Amino acid sequence: MTQSRRAFFAGLTALPLLRGQQPPSEDDPVITLDVTRVNLLFTVSDRRGRFVNNLTIDDFEVVEHKRQQRILEFASESDLPLRIAVLVDTSNSIRDRFKFELETASHFLETVIRKGRDKALIYTFDTQAELAQDFTDDVNVLGKQLRALRAGGGTAMYEALYLASRDHLMKDQPRHKFRRAIIVIGDGDDNASRYSRDQALEMVHKADGVIYCISTNLTGQQTHGDRTLKYFAEETGGQAFFPFKAEDLAQDFENIANELRSQYSILYRPEPLITDGKYHPILVRVRNQRGLVVRSRKGYYAPLSM
């Protein structure tokens, strides 16, 4: 094994393993990260929640380790190719509106996927996470696969997030030329994953993914699962939606579609550059304009120096 591969596996095996979880092997894919650049895709909205799309590079600043960073590239990205992972909870706990949710998700993909440019995949999770449909731009195939899903079993949400990010969302390069979104449809509970919540979130960060959550909780009371969905969304710069009525669900998907076409992109080189393999918090903010809200991921995982 080469020195670089030894360092990679040493870094992974330092993570705590869950009961029954096996450490990574030499055959596992090596995750390659850009050592010198951090890419951020984010949205800006006003107090009424309306997207603000007319800002320039001079309106923004990025702060890391209490130091303002120099922005190398900036763009208002309304037309990036999309890579969307739809993760569907097929456990017994979400049976009540299952069929309607899948029909609405299918309509959402028909709305946003442009043939020859965008792609989506479908993962299901109950007792384990399974790829139901790999990346495709064929919305008819995606819709057929969604409508064929059946509910039953446990809940392995973290595993679905981890595998979709590691095995699929990282593939298209360069990473800053694609918008990667993960849409989770479920109640936020997990009782069957081989990976922890934080291991799943770390892999989403490494894939530059943004998580949008559609809760299937119908009780009207906030649950532990709801808090988990909010956590994933807030940490990655996405949103969590809690539709109580069927018509709310369609509106939430429409909001996600609008957001995927209303974002800014910033590329910067961290100063100082620290290759310690650890999580580094960052802050994106608008200069001299009150009442504007920036929604971006809150940090990134630096590569480990070899």
C-alpha positions in Angstrom: 0.0 0.0 0.0 1.3 3.5 -0.9 2.1 6.0 1.8 -0.8 8.2 0.7 -3.3 5.3 0.9 -2.0 4.4 4.4 -2.6 7.9 5.6 -6.1 7.9 4.1 -7.1 4.6 5.7 -5.5 5.6 9.0 -7.6 8.8 9.0 -10.8 6.8 8.4 -10.2 4.1 10.9 -9.6 6.8 13.6 -13.3 7.5 13.4 -15.4 5.6 15.9 -17.1 2.5 14.5 -20.6 1.5 15.3 -21.6 -1.9 16.5 -21.3 -4.3 13.6 -19.5 -1.7 11.4 -16.4 -2.8 9.5 -13.4 -0.5 9.1 -12.6 0.6 5.5 -10.5 -1.8 3.4 -7.8 -1.2 0.8 -10.5 -1.8 -1.8 -12.7 1.1 -0.7 -12.6 4.1 -3.0 -10.1 6.8 -2.2 -11.8 10.2 -1.7 -9.7 13.0 -3.4 -10.2 16.5 -2.1 -8.8 19.8 -3.5 -6.0 20.8 -1.2 -5.9 24.4 -2.0 -9.5 25.6 -2.8 -12.8 25.8 -1.0 -16.0 26.2 -3.1 -19.2 27.6 -1.6 -22.6 27.6 -3.2 -25.2 29.7 -1.3 -28.4 31.7 -1.4 -29.3 35.2 -0.2 -32.8 36.1 0.7 -34.5 39.2 2.2 -36.7 39.2 5.3 -39.7 38.1 3.3 -37.8 35.0 2.1 -37.4 36.4 -1.5 -34.2 35.5 -3.3 -31.8 38.3 -3.9 -29.9 37.8 -7.2 -28.3 41.1 -8.0 -25.3 41.2 -5.6 -21.7 41.4 -6.7 -18.3 40.1 -5.4 -17.9 43.4 -3.4 -21.0 42.7 -1.4 -19.6 39.5 0.2 -16.9 38.5 2.7 -15.8 35.1 3.8 -14.3 34.6 7.3 -12.3 31.5 8.4 -10.4 31.3 11.7 -11.4 35.0 12.3 -9.5 36.0 9.2 -11.2 37.5 6.1 -10.4 35.4 3.1 -9.6 36.6 -0.4 -12.3 35.5 -2.9 -10.6 34.1 -6.1 -13.8 33.5 -8.1 -17.3 34.7 -7.9 -20.4 34.0 -10.0 -24.2 34.3 -9.8 -24.9 30.7 -10.6 -28.4 30.3 -12.0 -27.6 27.6 -14.6 -25.3 25.1 -13.0 -25.9 21.5 -14.0 -27.7 19.7 -11.2 -26.8 16.4 -9.6 -29.8 15.5 -7.3 -30.0 12.5 -5.0 -33.5 11.7 -3.8 -33.4 9.7 -0.6 -36.8 8.1 0.2 -37.7 6.6 3.6 -39.5 3.3 2.8 -39.9 2.2 6.4 -43.2 1.4 8.0 -43.2 4.7 9.9 -44.1 6.8 6.9 -46.9 4.8 5.3 -49.7 7.4 5.7 -48.8 9.7 2.8 -46.3 7.5 1.0 -47.9 7.3 -2.4 -48.7 11.0 -2.6 -45.2 12.0 -1.6 -43.7 9.8 -4.3 -46.0 11.3 -6.9 -45.1 14.8 -5.8 -41.3 14.0 -5.9 -41.7 12.6 -9.4 -43.4 15.8 -10.5 -40.6 17.8 -8.9 -38.0 15.9 -10.9 -40.0 16.4 -14.1 -39.9 20.2 -13.4 -36.2 20.6 -12.7 -34.3 18.0 -14.7 -33.1 19.2 -18.1 -32.3 16.4 -20.5 -28.6 16.2 -21.4 -27.6 18.6 -18.6 -29.0 17.5 -15.2 -29.2 14.1 -13.5 -30.9 12.6 -10.5 -30.7 9.3 -8.7 -32.9 7.5 -6.1 -31.9 5.8 -2.9 -34.3 4.0 -0.6 -33.7 3.3 3.0 -35.4 1.0 5.5 -33.4 -1.8 7.2 -30.6 -0.8 4.8 -29.8 1.7 2.1 -30.2 0.6 -1.5 -29.7 2.4 -4.8 -33.0 2.1 -6.7 -31.9 4.2 -9.7 -28.5 5.5 -10.6 -27.9 8.9 -12.1 -30.1 9.5 -15.2 -31.6 12.5 -17.0 -34.7 10.4 -18.0 -37.5 11.7 -15.9 -39.8 8.9 -17.1 -37.4 6.3 -15.7 -37.1 8.3 -12.4 -40.8 8.6 -12.0 -41.4 4.9 -12.8 -38.9 3.9 -10.1 -40.4 6.2 -7.5 -43.9 4.9 -8.1 -42.7 1.3 -7.8 -41.4 1.8 -4.3 -43.1 0.0 -1.4 -42.9 0.7 2.4 -41.6 -1.7 5.0 -38.7 -2.2 7.5 -36.4 -0.2 9.7 -34.7 3.1 9.0 -31.1 3.5 7.7 -31.1 7.2 6.8 -27.5 8.0 7.8 -26.3 5.2 5.6 -28.2 6.4 2.6 -26.7 9.9 3.0 -23.2 8.5 3.4 -23.4 6.1 0.4 -25.1 8.6 -2.0 -22.5 11.2 -1.2 -19.4 8.9 -1.3 -20.3 6.7 -4.3 -22.2 9.1 -6.6 -22.2 12.8 -5.8 -18.4 13.0 -5.8 -18.0 11.6 -9.3 -18.5 14.6 -11.5 -15.6 17.0 -11.6 -14.6 19.7 -11.2 -16.8 19.9 -8.1 -17.5 23.7 -8.3 -19.0 23.3 -11.8 -22.0 21.3 -10.5 -24.8 21.9 -7.9 -25.2 18.9 -5.7 -28.4 18.6 -3.8 -29.8 15.8 -1.6 -33.5 15.6 -0.9 -34.5 13.5 2.0 -38.1 12.4 2.3 -38.7 10.8 5.7 -39.3 11.3 9.4 -35.6 11.9 10.4 -35.3 8.7 12.6 -32.5 6.2 12.2 -32.2 2.8 13.8 -30.4 0.7 11.3 -27.4 2.5 9.9 -23.8 1.4 9.9 -22.7 5.0 10.0 -23.3 7.7 12.6 -25.0 11.0 12.1 -21.7 12.9 12.1 -20.1 10.4 9.7 -22.9 10.9 7.3 -22.7 14.7 7.5 -18.9 14.6 7.0 -19.3 12.7 3.8 -22.0 15.1 2.6 -19.6 18.0 3.3 -16.8 16.3 1.3 -19.2 15.9 -1.6 -20.2 19.6 -1.4 -23.8 18.5 -1.0 -26.7 20.6 0.2 -29.5 18.8 2.1 -33.2 19.6 1.7 -35.5 17.6 4.0 -39.2 16.9 3.5 -40.6 15.7 6.9 -43.3 13.0 6.9 -44.2 13.7 10.5 -48.0 14.3 10.7 -48.3 14.7 14.4 -47.8 18.5 14.5 -45.4 18.0 17.4 -41.6 18.4 17.0 -39.8 15.1 17.3 -36.2 14.0 17.6 -36.4 13.2 13.9 -37.5 16.7 13.1 -34.5 18.1 14.9 -32.2 15.8 13.0 -33.6 16.9 9.7 -33.2 20.6 10.7 -29.6 19.9 11.7 -28.6 18.3 8.4 -30.3 21.2 6.5 -28.7 24.0 8.5 -25.2 22.5 8.5 -25.2 22.2 4.7 -27.0 25.4 3.7 -30.3 23.8 2.8 -33.8 23.8 4.3 -36.1 21.5 6.2 -39.8 21.6 5.4 -42.6 20.3 7.6 -45.7 20.0 5.4 -48.8 19.2 7.4 -51.2 19.3 4.5 -50.8 17.6 1.1 -50.9 21.0 -0.7 -48.0 22.2 1.5 -45.8 19.4 0.1 -46.2 20.5 -3.5 -45.3 24.1 -2.5 -42.2 22.9 -0.6 -40.9 21.0 -3.6 -41.5 24.1 -5.7 -39.5 26.2 -3.2 -36.6 23.7 -3.6 -36.8 23.9 -7.4 -36.6 27.7 -7.2 -33.7 27.7 -4.9 -31.7 25.3 -7.0 -31.7 28.1 -9.7 -31.0 31.0 -7.4 -27.5 30.8 -5.9 -24.1 32.4 -5.8 -20.7 30.7 -6.0 -17.5 31.7 -4.3 -14.1 30.0 -4.6 -11.3 30.9 -2.2 -7.9 29.6 -0.9 -7.9 29.3 2.9 -5.3 31.5 4.6 -3.6 30.1 6.5 -3.8 26.8 4.6 -4.2 24.0 7.2 -4.2 20.4 5.9 -5.1 18.6 9.2 -8.1 16.6 8.0 -10.3 18.4 10.5 -13.5 20.4 10.2 -13.0 24.1 9.7 -16.0 26.5 10.4 -16.6 29.3 7.9 -18.9 32.3 7.7 -20.3 34.0 4.5 -21.9 37.3 5.1 -23.2 40.3 3.1 -21.4 43.6 3.7 -23.3 46.8 4.7 -26.8 45.5 3.9 -29.1 44.7 6.8 -32.0 42.3 6.6 -30.3 39.9 4.1 -30.0 36.2 5.1 -27.1 34.1 3.7 -27.7 30.3 3.7 -24.5 28.4 3.2 -22.8 25.4 4.6 -21.1 26.2 7.9 -17.7 24.6 7.2 -15.6 22.1 5.3 -13.3 19.2 6.1 -9.7 20.0 5.2 -7.6 17.3 3.4 -5.0 15.5 5.5 -1.5 16.3 4.6 0.4 13.3 3.2 
